[in-house]
Amino acid sequence: MRTLLPLLMLLLLAGCNTTGGVRQPPGPMPAALSHSADPAAKGRDFTWGGSVLSIKNLKDHTLVEVMAYPLDSKGMPDVGAGTQGRFLADYRGFLEPADFPGGQLITVTGPLLGYKDGKVGEADYRYPALQADQIKHWDSTRSRHPYTKPSVNIGFGFGSGGYSNIGIGIGF
């Protein structure tokens, strides 16, 4: 019993471990900003995510066009939740296009630089442009379940009549 209590406390504290999410400053989604073009939003930090539509390397920076989706609690784009407009991620420097294929899920954090007029097909479109201070790649093929890697789980059960059990499971 003396060793069981510290082991139990260790297991409970391990459950408090955080995962590698993305910090998310509050704020409107790209669609809301592209329609309102709110000048007060310029310079504020935002975190937006979505699916890469295109990438264009210029002389000293790279523009990534992104179809925006709402973010889940870890900051990953939730493609099942419906689109939230488009935005441009402006990265200072070169980004390898092979690392950003069409459909790649990313989350971008940085200040709003302003708005850039462009076209979607023949239609005019006003893109909010974020300075891409932080870009997080997501594995598009991973399951939406938070436990995607093999894990070992230990469970304790207490039954009626004072009986108790301990179980160990391995999940893949």
C-alpha positions in Angstrom: 0.0 0.0 0.0 2.9 2.3 0.7 4.1 2.1 -2.9 0.7 2.1 -4.4 -0.2 5.6 -3.2 2.9 7.4 -4.8 2.3 5.4 -8.0 -1.4 6.5 -8.0 -0.4 10.1 -7.5 2.2 9.9 -10.3 -0.4 8.6 -12.7 -2.9 11.2 -11.7 -0.4 14.0 -12.2 0.7 12.6 -15.6 -2.8 13.2 -16.7 -2.2 16.9 -16.3 0.5 17.0 -18.9 -0.2 19.4 -21.8 0.0 18.5 -25.4 1.6 20.5 -28.2 -1.2 22.8 -29.1 -1.0 26.3 -30.6 -1.6 29.5 -28.7 -4.8 31.2 -29.9 -5.2 34.9 -29.4 -9.0 35.7 -29.6 -10.4 37.4 -32.6 -12.6 37.2 -35.6 -12.1 34.7 -38.4 -10.8 35.7 -41.8 -14.2 35.9 -43.5 -15.5 38.5 -40.9 -12.4 40.6 -41.4 -12.3 40.4 -45.2 -15.9 41.8 -45.4 -15.5 44.5 -42.8 -11.8 45.5 -43.4 -11.6 46.7 -39.8 -8.7 49.1 -39.6 -8.5 48.6 -35.8 -7.6 45.0 -36.4 -4.3 45.8 -38.2 -1.3 44.9 -36.1 -3.3 42.7 -33.7 -2.2 39.0 -33.3 -4.5 36.4 -34.7 -4.3 32.6 -35.0 -6.0 31.2 -38.0 -5.7 27.8 -39.7 -6.9 25.9 -42.7 -6.0 24.1 -45.8 -3.2 25.3 -48.2 -4.7 26.4 -51.6 -1.5 27.7 -53.2 2.0 29.0 -52.4 4.0 31.7 -54.2 7.6 32.4 -53.5 8.6 36.1 -54.2 11.9 37.8 -53.9 12.2 38.1 -50.1 9.0 36.5 -48.8 6.4 33.8 -49.5 2.7 34.1 -49.8 0.5 31.1 -48.8 -3.2 31.2 -49.7 -5.2 29.3 -47.1 -8.9 28.2 -47.0 -9.7 29.0 -43.4 -11.5 26.6 -41.0 -12.4 27.0 -37.3 -9.7 25.6 -35.0 -10.3 22.9 -32.5 -9.0 23.0 -28.8 -5.5 22.1 -29.9 -5.4 24.7 -32.7 -5.9 22.3 -35.5 -8.2 23.3 -38.4 -11.5 21.5 -38.2 -12.3 20.8 -41.9 -15.6 19.3 -41.0 -17.0 22.5 -39.5 -17.3 24.5 -42.8 -15.1 27.2 -44.3 -14.5 30.6 -42.8 -13.2 32.4 -45.8 -9.6 32.7 -47.1 -6.5 34.5 -45.9 -2.9 35.0 -46.9 0.0 33.9 -44.7 3.0 36.2 -45.5 6.2 34.5 -44.4 9.4 36.5 -44.5 11.8 34.2 -46.3 11.6 31.1 -48.5 9.2 28.2 -47.9 9.6 25.0 -49.9 6.5 24.4 -51.9 6.9 20.7 -51.5 6.3 21.2 -47.8 3.0 23.0 -48.5 1.1 20.8 -51.0 -2.5 21.6 -51.7 -4.7 20.4 -48.9 -1.9 20.6 -46.2 -3.4 21.7 -42.9 -1.6 24.5 -41.2 -2.2 27.0 -38.3 -0.6 30.4 -38.6 -0.1 33.0 -35.8 1.0 36.6 -36.3 -0.1 40.1 -36.6 -2.6 41.3 -39.3 -0.6 43.1 -41.9 -3.6 44.5 -43.7 -5.6 43.5 -46.7 -4.7 42.5 -50.3 -7.1 42.6 -53.2 -7.0 39.5 -55.4 -9.2 37.2 -57.4 -10.9 33.9 -56.8 -11.6 32.7 -60.3 -13.1 35.8 -61.9 -14.5 37.3 -58.6 -12.8 40.0 -56.7 -11.7 39.0 -53.2 -10.2 41.0 -50.3 -7.7 38.8 -48.4 -6.8 39.5 -44.8 -3.0 39.0 -44.7 -1.2 37.7 -41.6 2.5 38.0 -41.0 3.4 34.3 -40.5 5.5 34.5 -37.3 4.6 30.9 -36.5 3.4 28.1 -38.9 2.3 24.8 -37.5 2.0 21.8 -39.9 -0.6 19.2 -39.1 -0.6 15.6 -40.2 -3.7 15.6 -42.4 -4.0 11.8 -42.3 -4.0 11.5 -38.5 -7.2 10.7 -36.8 -9.2 13.4 -35.0 -8.9 11.3 -31.8 -6.5 13.0 -29.4 -4.6 9.7 -28.6 -3.1 8.9 -31.9 0.1 7.1 -30.7 0.4 3.8 -29.0 -0.3 4.1 -25.3 -0.2 2.1 -22.1 -3.2 2.6 -19.8 -3.6 1.5 -16.2 -7.0 1.3 -14.7 -8.3 0.7 -11.2 -11.7 -0.6 -10.5 -13.7 -1.0 -7.3 -16.7 -3.2 -7.1 -19.4 -4.0 -4.6 -18.5 -6.1 -1.7 -15.1 -4.5 -1.3 -13.5 -6.1 -4.4 -11.0 -4.1 -6.4 -9.1 -4.8 -9.6 -6.2 -3.4 -11.5 -6.0 -3.6 -15.3 -3.3 -2.7 -17.8 -4.1 -2.1 -21.5 -2.1 -1.3 -24.6 -3.7 0.8 -27.3 -2.6 1.3 -30.9 
